[in-house]
């Protein structure tokens, strides 16, 4: 039974580590996207003020893999 608990703890630690890494990358990516890269794809960011950028910041942090893929595909995709 102790071996099962150790295995589950290792799994739990791995999940927490993966979630932390996802969050860390998102927190690094979001400001870069909102301030510089997003205006390449989103016309609202070209003309939007700081309020729009602040509203989009948490979403960019959470959805960074999709936004990054969209950046690589380009505007027409």
N, C-alpha and C positions, 0 to 999 in steps of 0.2 A: 504494500500500500504506500510506503514511503517513496518508492520509485515512481509510482503514478503521480504523486503530488509534486515530485521534483520535475517530472516531465511537463506537467501542467503549468508549473511556475516558469519553466523555461519558455513555454509557448506564450504565456501571458507577458513575459518580459520582451519577447520578440515582437508581439503585437504593439506594446507600448512604445518600443524603440522605433518601429516602423511608422507609427502615428506621429511620433515626435519628429522624425526625419521629414515626413510629409509636411507637417506644420512649419518646420524650419525653412524648407525650400519655398513654401508658399509665402512666408513672411519676408523672404528675400526677393522673391519674384514680384509680388504685388506692387510695391512702390515703383519698381522699374517699369512695369507694364503700365500702371496708371499715369505715371509722369511722362514717359517717353515712347514706349513701344505701342501702346494702345491706340494712339492717334493715327497710326498707319492703317488700322483696320476699322476703327469706329469713328464715324463722322461726328458723333456727339462729343467725343473727347477733344476733337480739334477746336470746337467752339465753346465747349463747356467750361465752367469756372471751377473753382476749388470745391464747391459744394458737390458737384457731380462726381469729382474725383474721389472725395471722401466717402461718398455713398458706394462707389464701385470698389473701393479698396478691400473690404472684407470678402466680397464675392470673388475678386481676383486672387486673394490668398487661398480660398477654398477650392477654386476651380482652375488652379494654375496648370494642370496637365492639359486640359481642353484648350485653354488660351494659348499655351505654348505650341500645341499642335496646329492651331489655327494660324499662328504666326508663321510657322514653317510652310503651311499650305499656301498662304497668301490670301489676299482679299477676295479673289474670285471664287474660292472654294467654299 
